[in-house]
Structure formats: C-alpha cells, structure tokens
Amino acid sequence: MEVSGSIVVQALLLLLMSEAERAGSAWCVARSDATQQALQSALDYACNSGLADCAPIEPSGLCFLPNTVQAHASYAFNSYFQRKGNAAGSCSFAGTASIATTDPSYGSCDYPASPSTAGVSATPAPPPPPPPAGLGGVPVFGGMASAAIEASHCLIRLHLINIILWLIVFSYFMH
C-alpha cells in the first residue's frame, strides 16, 4: 500500500509540474474577425519571410487540413512567433493575429509551444506589413476573454494542487 500511494503521489506531482510548465506557454493564432484577404497577405508574409516553417501546411503536411486560410495562417503565425523567441510585436501580422494561452494543436498537427521546439531560422525578417483598415488592432483573445481563460487555468491548477495535497495527507495516515 505504501509503494502504490507513493507512486500515485509522484505521478500527480509530475502531472502538476508538466501543467505548470505549459501554463506559461503562448501561441500566436489568426484572429477570427480578420478578413480572408488580410489573413492571406499576412500568411504570405510569414511564409515568405524565411522565419516561419510552412512545410506542415503544404498539401502533404500534417497540418494541411483543414485547408483554410484561417488554419494555415494560425500555424504559420505561431511558427514565426516561436522562432522570433516570442518577441514583443512578433504576433501582430498587421492586426490579424493574437496571443492565445490555450494550445491550438489538434490531431497530428502539433503547434510549437516554445522557440526550442520551433526550430531556428537565420534569415532576418523585414518588418510586418501595416495593419489593414478596419481591424483597429484590438486583439480577439485579449482583454476580458484572455483574463477569463487565465482565471479558469488558475482554478484548475489550484484544484490539482488541492487533490495532490489531500492524497499526500491520506497517504501519510494510511501508514
């Protein structure tokens, strides 16, 4: 009984540590209110800059489907953002992108969550194009929505900590 309780506690601590590591992650994704034309221009910029890895959104790539400008732009924007080391201003794309704190990966399409997982590019990028008219630079995932997401993630982490502490106390008294 003592060994299995110890294993459970260790497993939960590892889970908590991995959750804490991902909690600081950020991804750059296409804004849902951006026009197809603006997204296409920004996607072309990201892929032609030499900083984004756009191979996964090619027809034979793991992230080609869904075959939409929105999905392809999100992948390319995030690749660019991660390769720029999450630098301030590297997730704008003329107002067509925004920071997300929820991992946009799906199926076999894995969005890099850090510069170390995004690879390295030695080609310097030109400045991003000017914002298209009508977007106003207000991030979709910013403001209250972002605060609500962060608050829910914080509550989940607090619940995990609470469960772990209860398991530790329970394990202690089961000896």
MARSE-384570 format. One record per residue (C-alpha): residue in three letters; x, y, z. Coordinates in steps of 0.2 Angstrom, whole numbers, padded with zeros to 4 digits, always signed. Each point is the difference from the previous one (the first is absolute). Layout:
// MARSE-384570
ALAXYZ...
END
This chain:
// MARSE-384570
MET+0000+0000+0000GLU+0014+0012+0004VAL+0009-0003-0017SER-0016+0003-0010GLY-0005+0016+0010SER+0018+0006-0003ILE-0002-0003-0019VAL-0016+0009-0001VAL+0007+0015+0009GLN+0015+0000-0011ALA-0011-0002-0016LEU-0011+0015+0006LEU+0015+0011+0004LEU+0007-0004-0018LEU-0017+0005-0007LEU+0000+0016+0010MET+0017+0004-0006SER-0004-0003-0018GLU-0016+0011+0002ALA+0010+0014+0008GLU+0013+0000-0014ARG-0014+0001-0014ALA-0009+0013+0010GLY+0013+0013-0005SER-0001-0005-0019ALA-0007+0012-0013TRP-0005-0003-0018CYS-0003+0013-0013VAL-0016-0004-0010ALA-0011+0009-0014ARG-0014+0011+0006SER-0017-0006-0004ASP-0006+0017-0005ALA+0015+0003-0013THR-0005+0000-0018GLN+0005-0014-0011GLN+0010+0012-0011ALA+0009+0007+0015LEU+0004-0017+0007GLN+0006-0006-0017SER+0012+0015-0001ALA+0006-0003+0017LEU+0002-0019-0003ASP+0010+0004-0016TYR+0011+0012+0010ALA+0003-0013+0014CYS+0004-0014-0013ASN+0011+0011-0011SER+0010+0008+0014GLY+0010-0015+0003LEU-0004+0000+0018ALA-0016-0011+0000ASP+0001-0019-0003CYS-0014-0002-0013ALA+0003-0018-0005PRO-0013-0007+0011ILE-0014+0010-0008GLU+0005-0006-0018PRO-0011-0013-0008SER+0010-0014+0007GLY+0003+0007+0017LEU-0008-0005+0017CYS-0009+0016+0002PHE-0006+0003-0018LEU-0018-0005+0006PRO-0011+0009+0002ASN+0005+0009-0016THR-0005+0017+0005VAL+0009+0017+0000GLN-0005+0002+0019ALA+0008-0017+0005HIS+0015+0002-0011ALA+0003+0018+0006SER-0001-0005+0018TYR+0013-0014-0003ALA+0012+0012-0009PHE-0003+0014+0012ASN+0005-0011+0015SER+0015-0007-0009TYR+0006+0018-0003PHE-0004+0006+0017GLN+0009-0015+0008ARG+0015+0002-0011LYS+0001+0018+0005GLY+0002-0005+0018ASN-0018+0006+0004ALA+0007+0018-0002ALA-0012+0014+0003GLY-0008+0005-0017SER+0003-0016-0008CYS-0018-0006+0001SER-0009+0015-0008PHE+0001-0004-0019ALA-0009+0017-0003GLY-0013-0003+0013THR-0005-0017-0007ALA+0008-0010+0014SER-0002-0002+0019ILE+0008-0009+0015ALA-0009-0015+0006THR+0004-0010+0016THR-0010-0015-0005ASP+0010-0013-0011PRO-0007+0001-0017SER+0008-0017-0005TYR-0012-0013-0007GLY+0001-0018-0005SER+0017-0003-0008CYS+0003+0019-0002ASP+0011+0006+0014TYR+0002+0019+0002PRO+0018+0004+0007ALA-0002+0007+0018SER+0017+0007+0002PRO+0015+0006-0011SER+0009-0016+0004THR-0013-0010-0008ALA-0003+0011-0015GLY+0017-0002-0007VAL+0012+0014-0005SER+0001+0012-0015ALA+0015+0011-0004THR-0009+0011-0012PRO-0005+0017+0007ALA-0017+0005-0004PRO-0006+0017-0006PRO-0013+0009+0010PRO-0018-0006-0001PRO-0012+0009-0012PRO-0010+0014+0006PRO-0017-0005+0008PRO-0015-0001-0012ALA-0013+0012+0002GLY-0015-0004+0011LEU+0009-0012+0013GLY+0005+0014+0012GLY+0013-0011+0008VAL-0012-0006+0014PRO+0005-0018+0004VAL-0014-0013-0001PHE+0008-0011+0014GLY+0006+0015+0010GLY-0009+0010+0014MET-0014-0008+0009ALA+0000-0017-0010SER+0019-0002+0004ALA-0003+0004+0018ALA-0014-0013+0001ILE+0010-0013-0008GLU+0015+0003+0012ALA-0012+0000+0015SER-0007-0017-0005HIS+0018-0007-0002CYS+0004+0006+0017LEU-0015-0008+0008ILE+0004-0016-0008ARG+0018+0000+0006LEU-0006+0005+0018HIS-0012-0015-0001LEU+0014-0012-0005ILE+0011+0007+0014ASN-0014-0003+0012ILE-0003-0018-0006ILE+0019-0003+0001LEU+0001+0006+0018TRP-0015-0010+0005LEU+0008-0016-0007ILE+0016+0004+0009VAL-0009+0002+0016PHE-0011-0016-0003SER+0016-0009-0004TYR+0009+0005+0016PHE-0015-0006+0011MET-0001-0016-0009HIS+0017-0006+0006
END
